[in-house]
Amino acid sequence: MGVTDLFDPDGIAVIGASKTPGKLGNDAMTNIHSYEGDVYPVNPSSSGEVYGYEFVESVHEVDADLALCCVPSPIVPEVLEDCGEAGIGAAVIFAGGFAEVDEEGQERQDEIVRIGDEYDMTILGPNTAGYCIPHLDLYGSFVPEIRDVETGNVALLTQSAGVGITSAFQLDREEYGVSAMFGLGNRANTGFAELVPVLDDDPLTDAIALHIEGTEDIDKVLKVCREAETPIVAYKAGSEELSDFVESHTSAPIQARETYEDALAGEGVVFVSSVTELIDASRAIADTPIPAGQNVGLVTAQAGPGIIIADELNECGAVLPELDEETQERVDDLLQGITYTENPVDTGRPLPEFGQVIDAVARDDNVDIVIVYEIYEDSLGYPVDELETLAEEIDKPIIFTVAGPESFEEERLQMEEAGIPTFQAPERGASAVAALIELVADNV
């Protein structure tokens, strides 16, 4: 069994397609009509067209590799059998009511696994909101307007499609987008072990973000994570105290976070503790060079946020080294002793020389990672030109933590394009640096 038909389908059948706005089969059609190949709305109870596509009565009448199953759980096995007979290679099952519910649901899920094995069919779900691959204009989901998510370089592979959708929209709002997003749901026969290697081979994916509740095939999952060359950031959610709730979500077995952390220690997998950290760590790792060490240079235009960042860095084991003599002299000349000029360097407020201060600290041989905090001021803006040149000339991560009105957005995005990730809260920038430090620790 392969997953090619999820990534590159030649024709898509939407089974249970509907003309009625608000119905799952209609929402799926609103997203899939951006796909450039053939789309077949399948519904024996409907006639005419939906979004310009002619209804067909049966999946046996289509020439498709992928089926989006927008039907209730009791008839999913019958629909899946029809898909197998019709030669469809992959199916997304949106409905819940399977192993996460009760014994009857477990039996129903066992049946769809059997059907998948019989026809060598890849099954995403059941109990999922689907997936998207923006650069292919492929949005196999019923979530309204998921088709607006743009292409980025972070792949989201989440046990909860809700977490995947939430993260994809957040990345899109911050002008990032995703290379792919997959909500795994109950993982009938397609889960982390099957999809991590495919995303690892994807040239558009520079970091893989995993949200894990629990996996039956934990040894396979650990194996593919160890073998992946693309950096992986993982968030293990779900504790023993919430076992009933977790099992009712995606029928996940209860496993301690430490089970994964201990097994993957030193294997290049970064663990985080929240969805925001998962997104931020993935962004930083995807867009910056791997640092040579754990030494951090902190430049702040305001002391309060700088102290928060320094606290967070101390907690994660970062080193704030002394600047070398030449750097210290340069910084002292720029700031003329009116603020704290050691590392962390506090300029007191944005200054015309602020970019030069960042440049001095970043070029210091004692510094492996640079993190900056600056509030945007219209009269000065951000030192975009200087930072673009700096990013091109040094092979070090530069992280910018920013604040300001909407007028600063254009310059913020210019920094993003230059390979300088920006974060809009001190602790978010610090947690991104913490991820880089964990990554380099695994590579030592």
For each residue, the residues with C-beta under 8 A, 3 or more apart:
1: 116 117 120 121 122 189
2: 5 89 122
3: 6 7 90 122 190 194 195 198
4: 7 8 89
5: 2 8 9 65 66 88 89 90 122
6: 3 9 66 90 92 122 124 131 140 190
7: 3 4 133 136 138 198
8: 4 5 136
9: 5 6 12 37 64 65 66 89 90 138
10: 37 38 63 64 65
11: 37 38 39 40 62 63 64 65 66
12: 9 32 35 37 38 39 40 64 65 66 67 68 140
13: 39 40 42 59 62 64 66 67 68 83 88
14: 17 25 28 29 32 39 40 41 42 67 68 70
15: 42 43 59 67 68 69 70 71 79 83
16: 24 25 42 43 69 70 71
17: 14 25 26 28 29 41 42 43 46 50 53 55 70
18: 23 24 25 26 29 43 46 50 70
19: 26 46 48 50
20: 23 26
21: 26
22: 26 27
23: 18 20 26 27 70
24: 16 18 27 28 70 94 142
25: 14 16 17 18 28 29 41 43 70 142
26: 17 18 19 20 21 22 23 29 30 50
27: 22 23 24 30 31 142 143 144
28: 14 17 24 25 31 32 68 70 94 130 140 141 142
29: 14 17 18 25 26 32 33 39 41 50 51 53
30: 26 27 33 51 144 147
31: 27 28 34 132 139 140 141 142 143 145 146 147
32: 12 14 28 29 35 39 68 139 140
33: 29 30 39 51 52 53
34: 31 137 139 147
35: 12 32 39 136 137 138 139
36: 137
37: 9 10 11 12
38: 10 11 12 62 63 64
39: 11 12 13 14 29 32 33 35 53
40: 11 12 13 14 53 56 59 61 62 64
41: 14 17 25 29 46 50 53 54 55 56
42: 13 14 15 16 17 55 56 57 58 59 61 62
43: 15 16 17 18 25 46 55 57
44: 57 58
45:
46: 17 18 19 41 43 50 55
47: 55
48: 19 54 55
49: 52 53 54 55
50: 17 18 19 26 29 41 46 53 55
51: 29 30 33
52: 33 49
53: 17 29 33 39 40 41 49 50
54: 41 48 49
55: 17 41 42 43 46 47 48 49 50
56: 40 41 42 61 62
57: 42 43 44 61
58: 42 44 61 82
59: 13 15 40 42 62 64 67 79 82 83 86 88
60: 82 85 86
61: 40 42 56 57 58
62: 11 13 38 40 42 56 59 86
63: 10 11 38
64: 9 10 11 12 13 38 40 59 67 86 88
65: 5 9 10 11 12 88 89 90
66: 5 6 9 11 12 13 88 89 90 91 92 140
67: 12 13 14 15 59 64 79 83 88 90 91 92
68: 12 13 14 15 28 32 91 92 94 130 140
69: 15 16 76 79 80 83 91 92 93 94 95
70: 14 15 16 17 18 23 24 25 28 94 142
71: 15 16 75 76 79 95
72: 75 76 95 97
73: 76 95 96 97 98 105 108 126
74: 97 108
75: 71 72 78 79
76: 69 71 72 73 79 80 93 95 108 112 126
77: 80 81 108 111 112 115
78: 75 81 82
79: 15 59 67 69 71 75 76 82 83
80: 69 76 77 83 84 91 93 112 115 116 121 123
81: 77 78 84 85 115
82: 58 59 60 78 79 85 86
83: 13 15 59 67 69 79 80 86 88 91 119 121
84: 80 81 87 88 115 116 118 119 121
85: 60 81 82 119
86: 59 60 62 64 82 83
87: 84
88: 5 13 59 64 65 66 67 83 84 91 121
89: 2 4 5 9 65 66 120 121 122
90: 3 5 6 9 65 66 67 121 122 123 124
91: 66 67 68 69 80 83 88 116 121 122 123 124
92: 6 66 67 68 69 123 124 125 128 130 131 140
93: 69 76 80 112 123 124 125 126 127 128 185 188
94: 24 28 68 69 70 125 126 127 128 129 130 142
95: 69 71 72 73 76 98 125 126 127
96: 73 100 101 126 127
97: 72 73 74 101 105 108 126 127
98: 73 95 101 105 106 108 109 112 126 127 186 188 251
99: 105 106 109 186 251
100: 96 105 127 186 247 248 249 250 251
101: 96 97 98 104 105 248
102: 105 106
103: 106 107
104: 101 107 108
105: 73 97 98 99 100 101 102 108 109
106: 98 99 102 103 109 110 251
107: 103 104 110 111
108: 73 74 76 77 97 98 104 105 111 112
109: 98 99 105 106 112 113 126 186 188 251
110: 106 107 113 114
111: 77 107 108 114 115
112: 76 77 80 93 98 108 109 115 116 123 126 188
113: 109 110 116 117 123 188 189
114: 110 111 117 118
115: 77 80 81 84 111 112 118 119 121
116: 1 80 84 91 112 113 119 120 121 122 123 188 189
117: 1 113 114 120 189
118: 84 114 115
119: 83 84 85 115 116
120: 1 89 116 117
121: 1 80 83 84 88 89 90 91 115 116
122: 1 2 3 5 6 89 90 91 116 189 190 194
123: 80 90 91 92 93 112 113 116 126 188 189 190
124: 6 90 91 92 93 128 130 131 140 182 183 184 185 190
125: 92 93 94 95 128 130 184 185 186 188
126: 73 76 93 94 95 96 97 98 109 112 123 185 186 188
127: 93 94 95 96 97 98 100 185 186 250
128: 92 93 94 124 125 131 161 183 184 185 186
129: 94 141 142 143 161 162 164 165 183
130: 28 68 92 94 124 125 139 140 141 142 143 146 161 183
131: 6 92 124 128 140 141 164 180 181 182 183
132: 31 138 139 140 141 146 147 149 168 178 180 181
133: 7 136 138 179 180
134: 137 138 139 149 150 151 152 177 178 179 180
135: 151 179 204
136: 7 8 35 133
137: 34 35 36 134 147
138: 7 9 35 132 133 134
139: 31 32 34 35 130 132 134 146 147 149
140: 6 12 28 31 32 66 68 92 124 130 131 132
141: 28 31 129 130 131 132 146 161 165 183
142: 24 25 27 28 31 70 94 129 130
143: 27 31 129 130 146 165
144: 27 30
145: 31 148
146: 31 130 132 139 141 143 149 165 168 169
147: 30 31 34 132 137 139
148: 145 172
149: 132 134 139 146 168 169 171 172 177 178 181
150: 134 172 176 177
151: 134 135 177 178 179 204
152: 134 171 172 176 177 178 179
153: 179 204 205 206 207 286 287
154: 171 176 178 179 205 206 207 208 209 279 282 283 286
155: 178 179 180 181 199 202 205 207 208 209
156: 164 167 168 171 178 180 181 182 209 211
157: 164 182 184 192 195 196 199 208 209 210 211
158: 161 163 164 167 181 182 183 184 209 210 211
159: 163 183 184 185 187 211 212 213 214 215 250 252
160: 163 164 183 211 213 249 250
161: 128 129 130 141 158 164 165 183 184 185
162: 129 165 166 183
163: 158 159 160 166 167 183 211 275
164: 129 131 156 157 158 160 161 167 168 181 182 183 211
165: 129 141 143 146 161 162 168 169 181 183
166: 162 163 169 170 275
167: 156 158 163 164 170 171 178 181 209 211 275 278 279
168: 132 146 149 156 164 165 171 172 178 181
169: 146 149 165 166 172 173
170: 166 167 173 174 279
171: 149 152 154 156 167 168 174 176 177 178 279 283
172: 148 149 150 152 168 169 175 176 177 178
173: 169 170
174: 170 171
175: 172 413 416
176: 150 152 154 171 172 283 416
177: 134 149 150 151 152 171 172
178: 132 134 149 151 152 154 155 156 167 168 171 172 181
179: 133 134 135 151 152 153 154 155 199 202 204 205 206
180: 131 132 133 134 155 156 199 202 205
181: 131 132 149 155 156 158 164 165 167 168 178
182: 124 131 156 157 158 164 195
183: 124 128 129 130 131 141 158 159 160 161 162 163 164 165
184: 124 125 128 157 158 159 161 187 190 191 192 195 250
185: 93 124 125 126 127 128 159 161 250
186: 98 99 100 109 125 126 127 128 250 251
187: 159 184 190 191 215 216 250
188: 93 98 109 112 113 116 123 125 126
189: 1 113 116 117 122 123 194
190: 3 6 122 123 124 184 187 194 195
191: 184 187 194 195 215 217 221
192: 157 184 195 196 210 212 215 220 221 224 225
193: 196 217 220 221 223 224
194: 3 122 189 190 191 197 198
195: 3 157 182 184 190 191 192 198 199
196: 157 192 193 199 200 208 210 221 224 225 228 232
197: 194 200 201 224 227 228
198: 3 7 194 195 201 202
199: 155 157 179 180 195 196 202 205 208 230
200: 196 197 205 208 224 227 228 229 230
201: 197 198
202: 155 179 180 198 199 205
203:
204: 135 151 153 179
205: 153 154 155 179 180 199 200 202 208 230
206: 153 154 179 230 231 285 286 287
207: 153 154 155 230 231 232 233 282 283 285 286
208: 154 155 157 196 199 200 205 228 230 231 232 233 282
209: 154 155 156 157 158 167 232 233 234 235 278 279 281 282
210: 157 158 192 196 225 232 233 234 235
211: 156 157 158 159 160 163 164 167 234 235 237 275 278
212: 159 192 215 221 234 235 236 237 260
213: 159 160 236 237 238 246 249 250 252
214: 159 238 246 252 253 254 255
215: 159 187 191 192 212 218 221 252 253 255
216: 187 253
217: 191 193 220 221
218: 215 221 222 255 259 260
219: 222 223
220: 192 193 217 223 224
221: 191 192 193 196 212 215 217 218 224 225
222: 218 219 225 226 260 263 264
223: 193 219 220 226 227
224: 192 193 196 197 200 220 221 227 228
225: 192 196 210 221 222 228 232 234 264 267 269
226: 222 223 264 267
227: 197 200 223 224
228: 196 197 200 208 224 225 232 268
229: 200
230: 199 200 205 206 207 208
231: 206 207 208 268 270 285 286 439
232: 196 207 208 209 210 225 228 268 269 270
233: 207 208 209 210 269 270 271 272 278 281 282 285 435
234: 209 210 211 212 225 260 264 269 270 271 272 278
235: 209 210 211 212 271 272 273 274 275 277 278
236: 212 213 255 257 260 261 271
237: 211 212 213
238: 213 214 242 246 252 254 255
239: 242 254 256
240: 243 254 256
241:
242: 238 239 245 246
243: 240 246 247 254
244: 247 248
245: 242 248 249
246: 213 214 238 242 243 249 250 252 254
247: 100 243 244 251 252 253 254
248: 100 101 244 245
249: 100 160 213 245 246 252
250: 100 127 159 160 184 185 186 187 213 246
251: 98 99 100 106 109 186 247
252: 159 213 214 215 238 246 247 249
253: 214 215 216 247
254: 214 238 239 240 243 246 247
255: 214 215 218 236 238 259 260
256: 239 240 259
257: 236 260 261 271
258: 261 262
259: 218 255 256 262 263
260: 212 218 222 234 236 255 257 263 264 271
261: 236 257 258 264 265 271
262: 258 259 265
263: 222 259 260
264: 222 225 226 234 260 261 267 269 271
265: 261 262 442
266: 442
267: 225 226 264 442
268: 228 231 232 439 442 443
269: 225 232 233 234 264 442
270: 231 232 233 234 281 285 435 438 439 442
271: 233 234 235 236 257 260 261 264 438
272: 233 234 235 277 278 281 431 435
273: 235 277
274: 235 277 278
275: 163 166 167 211 235 278 279
276: 279 280 428 431
277: 235 272 273 274 280 281 431 435
278: 167 209 211 233 234 235 272 274 275 281 282
279: 154 167 170 171 209 275 276 282 283
280: 276 277 283 284 423 428 431 432 435
281: 209 233 270 272 277 278 284 285 431 432 434 435
282: 154 207 208 209 233 278 279 285 286
283: 154 171 176 207 279 280 286 287 421 432
284: 280 281 287 288 397 399 421 432 433 435 436
285: 206 207 231 233 270 281 282 288 435 436 439
286: 153 154 206 207 231 282 283
287: 153 206 283 284 416 419 420 421
288: 284 285 291 397 398 399 419 421 436
289: 395 396 397
290: 436 439 440 443
291: 288 294 368 369 396 397 436 437 439 440
292: 368 396 440
293: 319 368 440
294: 291 317 318 319 368 369 437 440 441
295: 318 319 320 321 366 367 368 369
296: 313 318 319 320 367 368 369 370 371 433 437
297: 320 321 323 343 345 361 362 364 366 367 369 370 371
298: 306 309 310 313 320 343 344 345 370 371 372 373
299: 344 345 347 354 357 358 361 370 371 372 373
300: 303 305 306 309 344 345 346 347 372 373 374
301: 346 347 348 349 350 351 354 373 374 375
302: 305 306 346 348 349 373 374 375
303: 300 306 307 340 346 348
304: 307 308
305: 300 302 308 309 373 401 403 426
306: 298 300 302 303 309 310 344 346 373 426
307: 303 304 310 311
308: 304 305 311 312 426 427 430
309: 298 300 305 306 312 313 344 371 373 401 426 427 429 430
310: 298 306 307 313 314 320 344
311: 307 308 314 315
312: 308 309 315 316 426 427 430 431 434
313: 296 298 309 310 316 318 320 371 430 433 434
314: 310 311 317 318 320
315: 311 312 434
316: 312 313 430 431 433 434 437 438
317: 294 314 437
318: 294 295 296 313 314 369 433 434 437
319: 293 294 295 296
320: 295 296 297 298 310 313 314 343 344
321: 295 297 343 366 367
322: 328 342 343 366
323: 297 327 328 331 342 343 345 361 364 366 367
324: 327 328 364 365 366
325: 328 329
326: 329 330
327: 323 324 330 331 360 361 363 364 366
328: 322 323 324 325 331 332 341 342
329: 325 326 332 333
330: 326 327 333 334 360
331: 323 327 328 334 335 341 345 357 360 361
332: 328 329 335 336 337 341
333: 329 330 336
334: 330 331 353 356 357 360
335: 331 332 338 339 341 345 347 351 353 357
336: 332 333
337: 332 341
338: 335 348
339: 335 345 346 347 348
340: 303 344 345 346
341: 328 331 332 335 337 345 346
342: 322 323 328 345
343: 297 298 320 321 322 323 361 367
344: 298 299 300 306 309 310 320 340
345: 297 298 299 300 323 331 335 339 340 341 342 357 361
346: 300 301 302 303 306 339 340 341
347: 299 300 301 335 339 350 351 353 354 357
348: 301 302 303 338 339 351
349: 301 302 375 377
350: 301 347 354 374 375 376 377 380
351: 301 335 347 348 354 357 380
352: 380
353: 334 335 347 356 357
354: 299 301 347 350 351 357 358 374 380 383
355: 358 359 383 385 386 387
356: 334 353 359 360 386
357: 299 331 334 335 345 347 351 353 354 360 361
358: 299 354 355 361 362 370 372 383 386 387 390 398
359: 355 356 362 363 386 390
360: 327 330 331 334 356 357 363 364
361: 297 299 323 327 331 343 345 357 358 364 367 370
362: 297 358 359 367 370 390 394 396 398
363: 327 359 360 390 394
364: 297 323 324 327 360 361 367
365: 324
366: 295 297 321 322 323 324 327
367: 295 296 297 321 323 343 361 362 364 370 396
368: 291 292 293 294 295 296 396 440
369: 291 294 295 296 297 318 396 397 399 433 436 437
370: 296 297 298 299 358 361 362 367 396 397 398 399
371: 296 297 298 299 309 313 398 399 400 401 429 430 433
372: 298 299 300 358 398 399 400 401
373: 298 299 300 301 302 305 306 309 401 402 426 429
374: 300 301 302 350 354 382 400 401 402 403
375: 301 302 349 350 402 403 404
376: 350 381 382 402 403 404 405 407 408 411
377: 349 350 380 381 404
378: 381 407
379:
380: 350 351 352 354 377
381: 376 377 378 384 408 411
382: 374 376 387 400 402 408 411 412 414 415
383: 354 355 358 386 387
384: 381 387 388 411 414 415 418
385: 355 388 389
386: 355 356 358 359 383 389 390
387: 355 358 382 383 384 390 391 398 400 415 418 420
388: 384 385 391 392 414 415 418
389: 385 386 392 393
390: 358 359 362 363 386 387 393 394 398
391: 387 388 394 398 418 419 420
392: 388 389 418
393: 389 390
394: 362 363 390 391
395: 289
396: 289 291 292 362 367 368 369 370
397: 284 288 289 291 369 370 433 436
398: 288 358 362 370 371 372 387 390 391 419 420
399: 284 288 369 370 371 372 420 421 423 429 432 433
400: 371 372 374 382 387 415 420 421 422 423 429
401: 305 309 371 372 373 374 422 423 424 425 426 428 429 430
402: 373 374 375 376 382 408 412 422 423 424
403: 305 374 375 376 424
404: 375 376 377 407 408
405: 376 408
406: 409
407: 376 378 404 410
408: 376 381 382 402 404 405 411 412
409: 406 412 413
410: 407 413 414
411: 376 381 382 384 408 414 415
412: 382 402 408 409 415 416 422
413: 175 409 410 416 417
414: 382 384 388 410 411 417 418
415: 382 384 387 388 400 411 412 418 420 422
416: 175 176 287 412 413 419 420 421 422
417: 413 414
418: 384 387 388 391 392 414 415
419: 287 288 391 398 416
420: 287 387 391 398 399 400 415 416
421: 283 284 287 288 399 400 416 432
422: 400 401 402 412 415 416
423: 280 399 400 401 402 428 429 432
424: 401 402 403 428
425: 401 428 429
426: 305 306 308 309 312 373 401 429 430
427: 308 309 312 430 431
428: 276 280 401 423 424 425 431 432
429: 309 371 373 399 400 401 423 425 426 432 433
430: 308 309 312 313 316 371 401 426 427 433 434
431: 272 276 277 280 281 312 316 427 428 434 435
432: 280 281 283 284 399 421 423 428 429 435 436
433: 284 296 313 316 318 369 371 397 399 429 430 436 437
434: 281 312 313 315 316 318 430 431 437 438
435: 233 270 272 277 280 281 284 285 431 432 438 439
436: 284 285 288 290 291 369 397 432 433 439 440
437: 291 294 296 316 317 318 369 433 434 440 441
438: 270 271 316 434 435 441 442
439: 231 268 270 285 290 291 435 436 442 443
440: 290 291 292 293 294 368 436 437 443 444
441: 294 437 438 444
442: 265 266 267 268 269 270 438 439
443: 268 290 439 440
444: 440 441
